[in-house]
Amino acid sequence: MSLFERYLSLWVALCIAVGIGLGQLFPSVFHTIGGLEVASVNLPVAVLIWLMIIPMLLKIDFAALGRVREHWRGVGVTLFINWAVKPFSMALLGWVFLGWLFRPYLPAEQIPSYIAGLILLAAAPCTAMVFVWSNLSNGEPHFTLSQVALNDVIMVAAYAPIVGLLLGISAITVPWDTLLLSVVLYIVLPVIFAQILRRRMLAKGGDAALKHLLDKIGPASLIALLATLVLLFGFQGEQIIAQPMIIALIAVPILIQVYFNSGLAYLLNRATGEAHCVAAPSALIGASNFFELAVAAAISLFGFSSGAALATVVGVLVEVPVMLSVVKIVNASKGWYERGDKVQRVAIAAKTARKGA
């Protein structure tokens, strides 16, 4: 992991302090930035989000989709968790904790918005950091790449309908025009642009040229993420100062969600007989989130000062430490996992088939 990735939670904590301080000192500046909108899309943030997302999408090779069937069990489990479980379980956890248990400790007018932010977070499977988690858990790299590419393709079509459905169930008015615009602006167009640029770089100088480009634009991506967080907390400062426990309370359903989904994916992979090198990244992909997209969508749909924007940023804050704990769990339990009867039978069958071939 890079220095930035390893200490992401620390940088986010610093951005909270800096953003709140600047927001109190220069409120007019932040309101001016917040007003720079076209069709409910904040232009400065749109630029920052593109700078965050493009380097991550450049790493995705959609040709890897041809290898999806090699690990069909793990792919099936991950798709089930990402698209049939995680968004819905997060909506349920949001209502149980924020809408009921923690209601007395939260500003009543912001509770639906906090829940909306959790839904936006859970409906976007992780794209970039998953490669780090997979590497740390000795995951099968071809599975990880093909699974991420498949999730990105599905996300283009499924993100808006799932979010719209769950926001409707949560009794939140869905601004469909803004939601669809967000999907086009922050998913469809970046995917197309990144793939065109990727192909040009590979045609120009192969993997070395692509790596050189990623090394050059990598710092811009990190700066854009930190700048976006500072802006968000500049607008959220008054709420956080008034009720500093908000961040901790929002983090509770996120933490439960991560451990629930990663554990379910891990157990389902074991039950189907999938190898540990696939089950580990499957559990990690099933639990982590594409928080850059969630932050962008929350800002577009509900604004800088919304509870939704704050909730997605709390997801950024807890991402690294909680995912590292999941990596430690799947690594430590490898022996137990591989003692599973179905895992052993599938491994023996695969070994026999290779000898026969």
Stockholm file with secondary structure:
# STOCKHOLM 1.0

chainA/1-357         MSLFERYLSLWVALCIAVGIGLGQLFPSVFHTIGGLEVASVNLPVAVLIWLMIIPMLLKIDFAALGRVREHWRGVGVTLFINWAVKPFSMALLGWVFLGWLFRPYLPAEQIPSYIAGLILLAAAPCTAMVFVWSNLSNGEPHFTLSQVALNDVIMVAAYAPIVGLLLGISAITVPWDTLLLSVVLYIVLPVIFAQILRRRMLAKGGDAALKHLLDKIGPASLIALLATLVLLFGFQGEQIIAQPMIIALIAVPILIQVYFNSGLAYLLNRATGEAHCVAAPSALIGASNFFELAVAAAISLFGFSSGAALATVVGVLVEVPVMLSVVKIVNASKGWYERGDKVQRVAIAAKTARKGA
#=GR chainA/1-357 SS CCHHHHTHHHHHHHHHHHHHHHHHHCHHHHHHHHTCEETTEEHHHHHHHHHHHHHHHHTCCGGGGGGGGGGHHHHHHHHIIIIIIHHHHHHHHHHHIIIIITGGGSCGGGHHHHHHHHHHHHTSBCSSHHHHHHHHTTCCHHHHHHHHHHHHHHHHHHHHHHHHHHHHHTTCCCCHHHHHHHHIIIIIHHHHHHHHHHHHHHHHHHHHHHHHHHHHHHHHHHHHHHHHHHHHHHHHHHHHHHCTTHHHHHHHHHHHHHHHHHHHHHHHHHHHTCCHHHHHHHHHHHHCBCHHHHHHHHHHHHCTTSHHHHHHHHHHHHHHHHHHHHHHHHHHTHHHHHTCHHHHHHHHHHHHHHHHC
#=GC SS_cons         CCHHHHTHHHHHHHHHHHHHHHHHHCHHHHHHHHTCEETTEEHHHHHHHHHHHHHHHHTCCGGGGGGGGGGHHHHHHHHIIIIIIHHHHHHHHHHHIIIIITGGGSCGGGHHHHHHHHHHHHTSBCSSHHHHHHHHTTCCHHHHHHHHHHHHHHHHHHHHHHHHHHHHHTTCCCCHHHHHHHHIIIIIHHHHHHHHHHHHHHHHHHHHHHHHHHHHHHHHHHHHHHHHHHHHHHHHHHHHHHCTTHHHHHHHHHHHHHHHHHHHHHHHHHHHTCCHHHHHHHHHHHHCBCHHHHHHHHHHHHCTTSHHHHHHHHHHHHHHHHHHHHHHHHHHTHHHHHTCHHHHHHHHHHHHHHHHC
//
